[in-house]
Amino acid sequence: MVDIQKEAISEAYEDVRNDGTPTIWALVGYDDNAIVLRGTGSDYEELKSKFSEDERLFAFVRLTAGDELSKRAKFVLITWIGSNVSALKRAKVSTDKSAVKSVFQNFALEIQTSEFPEIEESYIREALKKAGGAQYGTGVRE
């Protein structure tokens, strides 16, 4: 089993899930063979700037979803495997993901990618909308 910084990651997870805090993301990555908390934040663009072609990362993100009649927090788990990551390290991500999911437990959408367009906020929002089922909005809020 992989060594995981469970306490710090769990605190970050709870912070993202808490509607009373400005924190909307927690980022987890590798430090040698251990999975550690890389940071948290309240700006999605800041999170995106941390993804690179050489990284293996897991991000837990809170976004507001819904229509004009009903807004609610939705959570997304992003697994990022940069295109320069070796085959052996790529394979390790799939086994290590279960350790990450033991902390990041509740999410509406899971994305695994190595493509920068798939971590754009607009792409994720559209995927959340599709995953959410029927859309009952009228297009007008009175």
C-alpha positions in Angstrom: 0.0 0.0 0.0 1.2 3.5 -0.8 2.2 5.9 2.0 -0.4 8.6 2.1 -0.5 11.8 4.2 -4.1 10.9 5.2 -4.6 13.4 8.1 -3.6 16.5 6.1 -5.4 15.4 3.0 -8.6 14.6 5.0 -8.5 18.1 6.6 -8.2 19.6 3.2 -11.1 17.4 1.9 -13.3 18.6 4.7 -12.4 22.2 4.1 -13.4 21.9 0.4 -16.7 20.3 1.3 -17.5 23.0 3.9 -19.7 25.6 2.3 -18.6 28.1 5.0 -15.0 28.3 3.7 -13.8 29.9 0.5 -11.7 26.8 -0.3 -12.8 25.2 -3.5 -10.0 22.8 -4.3 -7.4 20.5 -2.7 -4.5 19.1 -4.7 -2.6 15.9 -3.9 0.5 14.6 -5.6 3.6 12.5 -5.2 6.7 13.2 -3.1 8.9 10.3 -4.1 6.6 7.4 -3.4 4.4 9.1 -0.9 1.1 10.8 -1.7 1.0 14.3 0.0 -1.1 17.4 0.1 0.3 19.9 -2.4 -2.1 22.7 -1.5 -5.6 24.1 -1.3 -7.1 27.3 -2.7 -10.1 29.4 -3.6 -9.2 30.2 -7.3 -9.7 27.6 -9.9 -7.2 29.2 -12.3 -4.5 28.8 -9.6 -5.3 25.1 -9.4 -5.0 24.8 -13.2 -1.6 26.4 -13.1 -0.3 23.5 -11.0 -0.9 20.9 -13.7 2.1 20.0 -15.9 3.2 17.4 -18.4 5.6 15.8 -15.8 3.1 15.5 -12.9 0.7 12.9 -11.4 -1.9 14.7 -9.4 -5.3 14.2 -7.8 -7.6 17.3 -7.4 -10.8 17.5 -5.4 -12.9 20.4 -6.6 -16.1 22.1 -5.5 -18.2 23.8 -8.2 -21.7 25.3 -8.0 -24.1 23.7 -10.4 -27.7 23.7 -11.2 -30.1 26.0 -12.9 -31.6 29.3 -12.0 -34.1 27.7 -9.7 -31.7 25.5 -7.8 -28.0 26.0 -7.0 -26.0 23.4 -5.2 -22.4 22.4 -4.6 -21.1 19.5 -6.7 -17.7 17.8 -6.2 -15.3 16.5 -8.9 -12.3 14.2 -8.6 -9.7 14.9 -11.2 -6.9 12.4 -11.8 -4.1 14.0 -13.9 -1.3 12.0 -15.5 0.9 14.3 -17.5 2.0 13.1 -21.0 5.7 12.9 -20.0 5.0 10.5 -17.1 6.7 7.1 -17.6 4.6 4.0 -18.2 5.5 2.5 -14.8 4.5 5.6 -12.9 1.3 5.8 -15.0 0.4 2.3 -13.9 1.1 3.1 -10.3 -1.5 5.9 -10.4 -4.3 3.4 -11.1 -3.4 1.3 -8.0 -2.7 4.4 -5.8 -6.0 6.0 -6.7 -7.8 3.7 -4.3 -5.8 5.2 -1.4 -6.8 8.7 -2.5 -10.4 7.7 -2.9 -10.4 6.5 0.7 -10.1 10.2 1.6 -11.9 11.9 -1.3 -15.0 9.8 -1.0 -18.0 11.8 -2.2 -18.0 13.3 -5.7 -20.5 13.6 -8.5 -18.0 13.3 -11.3 -14.6 11.7 -11.9 -12.3 12.7 -14.7 -9.0 11.0 -15.6 -7.0 12.9 -18.2 -3.7 14.1 -19.5 -5.3 16.7 -21.7 -5.3 20.4 -20.6 -8.7 21.2 -22.3 -10.3 18.6 -20.0 -9.3 20.5 -16.9 -10.9 23.8 -18.1 -13.6 24.9 -15.8 -16.1 25.2 -18.7 -15.4 21.5 -19.7 -15.9 20.3 -16.2 -19.1 22.3 -15.7 -20.5 20.8 -19.0 -19.6 17.3 -17.9 -21.3 17.9 -14.5 -24.4 19.1 -16.3 -24.5 15.9 -18.4 -23.9 13.7 -15.3 -26.7 15.5 -13.4 -29.5 14.1 -15.6 -32.6 16.1 -16.5 -32.4 19.9 -16.7 -35.7 21.6 -15.6 -34.6 25.2 -15.7 -36.8 27.7 -17.5 -34.0 30.0 -18.5 -35.5 32.9 -16.5 -35.2 33.7 -12.8 -38.0 35.8 -11.4 
